[in-house]
């Protein structure tokens, strides 16, 4: 037999909260409008399932909104941040040093067909060589280089060739 739990409702609204919630019904922000509708319907005694059916959302969305109101009050009408609570950097201090050293080497040493690094190539090799614990994106590499104070256009010129004439040829080509 499925477990049934007691329905959840918003707590009793103060006059000020009711005024704020009713003002939210005229909001151009869809989040605020939806939350206002949920709070007022719950205050009228409708269950989460009934509200969800009326608004075309899930029961859990309604329950989450009601929990938010019960803990934060009218402040729950405003959307929160979507940023993660903690940000773990893909490259720690030693990883940044290893990244910088990697860019001074030829991509061919790591099985790449080109002699010039690409951001995607650096990301793949960083993971394969254990510089980063997880696969990363090219944007993560670019941001790590930015932390080093280096722009990508400059970094991709760091590689050197095993050709003994490399410096002479490069100097002649670049002036």
C-alpha positions in Angstrom: 0.0 0.0 0.0 1.5 3.4 -1.0 2.6 5.7 1.8 0.4 8.7 2.0 1.7 11.8 3.7 -0.2 14.7 5.2 -0.8 17.5 2.7 1.3 20.6 3.1 0.0 24.1 3.1 1.4 27.6 3.4 1.3 28.9 7.0 -1.2 31.6 7.8 -0.5 34.8 5.8 0.0 38.1 7.4 -1.7 41.1 5.9 1.6 42.4 4.6 2.5 39.0 3.0 -0.9 38.7 1.4 -0.5 42.2 -0.1 3.0 41.3 -1.4 1.8 38.0 -2.9 -1.2 39.6 -4.6 1.1 42.2 -6.1 3.2 39.3 -7.4 0.2 38.2 -9.5 0.8 41.3 -11.6 4.6 40.7 -12.0 6.2 40.4 -15.4 8.6 37.8 -13.9 7.2 34.3 -14.5 8.8 32.9 -11.4 7.2 35.5 -9.1 3.8 35.1 -10.8 3.9 31.3 -10.5 4.9 31.4 -6.9 2.2 33.9 -6.1 -0.4 31.7 -7.6 0.9 28.7 -5.6 0.9 30.6 -2.3 -2.6 32.0 -2.7 -4.1 28.7 -3.8 -2.5 26.9 -0.9 -3.8 29.6 1.5 -7.3 28.9 0.1 -6.8 25.2 1.2 -6.0 23.6 -2.1 -3.6 20.6 -2.0 -0.3 20.5 -3.9 -1.7 18.0 -6.4 -4.7 20.3 -7.1 -2.5 23.4 -7.5 -0.1 21.5 -9.8 -3.0 20.3 -12.0 -4.3 23.9 -12.3 -0.9 25.4 -13.1 0.5 22.7 -15.2 3.6 21.9 -13.1 4.6 19.0 -10.9 3.4 18.3 -7.3 7.0 18.6 -6.2 7.4 22.1 -7.6 4.4 23.2 -5.6 5.7 21.5 -2.4 9.1 23.0 -2.9 7.5 26.5 -3.2 5.4 26.0 -0.1 8.4 24.9 1.9 10.3 27.9 0.7 7.5 30.2 1.7 7.1 28.6 5.1 10.8 29.1 5.8 11.5 32.5 4.1 8.1 34.2 3.9 7.5 36.6 1.0 11.2 36.5 0.1 10.4 33.2 -1.5 8.7 35.2 -4.4 12.2 36.1 -5.7 14.3 33.5 -7.6 17.5 32.5 -6.0 20.9 32.2 -7.6 21.5 29.3 -10.0 25.3 29.3 -9.2 26.6 26.2 -7.4 27.2 26.7 -3.7 30.8 25.6 -4.0 33.1 25.9 -7.0 35.9 23.5 -7.2 38.7 24.6 -9.5 39.8 22.0 -12.1 43.4 23.1 -11.8 44.9 23.5 -8.4 48.3 25.3 -8.0 50.4 22.3 -9.0 48.0 21.6 -11.8 48.5 25.1 -13.2 52.2 24.6 -13.2 51.8 21.3 -15.0 49.4 22.9 -17.5 52.0 25.6 -18.2 54.7 22.9 -18.7 52.3 20.9 -21.0 51.9 23.9 -23.3 55.7 24.2 -23.7 55.7 20.7 -25.2 54.6 19.5 -28.6 51.1 18.1 -28.9 52.6 15.3 -31.1 54.3 14.0 -28.0 50.8 13.2 -26.7 49.5 11.6 -29.9 48.0 14.7 -31.5 48.3 15.0 -35.2 49.0 18.7 -35.1 52.0 20.6 -33.9 49.9 23.4 -32.4 47.8 23.1 -29.3 44.1 23.6 -29.4 42.1 24.3 -26.3 40.2 21.0 -26.9 43.5 19.1 -27.2 44.9 20.7 -24.0 41.6 19.7 -22.2 41.9 16.1 -23.4 45.6 15.7 -22.6 45.1 17.4 -19.2 42.7 14.7 -18.2 44.6 11.8 -19.8 47.8 12.9 -18.0 46.1 13.2 -14.7 46.5 17.0 -14.4 42.8 17.3 -13.8 40.7 14.6 -12.0 37.8 15.0 -14.4 37.3 15.6 -18.1 37.2 19.4 -18.7 36.0 21.7 -21.4 38.1 24.0 -23.5 36.6 27.0 -21.6 38.0 25.6 -18.4 41.4 25.5 -19.9 41.0 29.1 -21.2 40.0 30.3 -17.7 42.9 28.4 -16.1 45.3 30.2 -18.5 43.6 33.5 -17.6 44.4 32.7 -13.9 48.1 32.3 -15.0 47.9 35.8 -16.6 48.3 34.4 -20.1 45.9 34.8 -23.1 45.3 31.7 -25.2 46.7 33.4 -28.4 50.1 33.8 -26.6 50.0 30.3 -25.0 49.6 28.4 -28.2 52.9 29.9 -29.4 54.8 28.4 -26.5 55.6 25.1 -28.0 59.0 24.4 -29.4 60.0 22.0 -32.1 62.7 19.3 -31.7 64.1 20.6 -35.0 67.6 22.0 -34.3 66.9 24.7 -36.9 63.6 25.7 -35.2 64.7 28.9 -33.6 66.4 30.2 -36.7 63.3 29.3 -38.9 60.9 30.8 -36.4 62.9 34.0 -36.1 63.1 34.3 -39.9 59.3 33.7 -40.2 58.2 36.1 -37.4 60.9 38.7 -37.9 
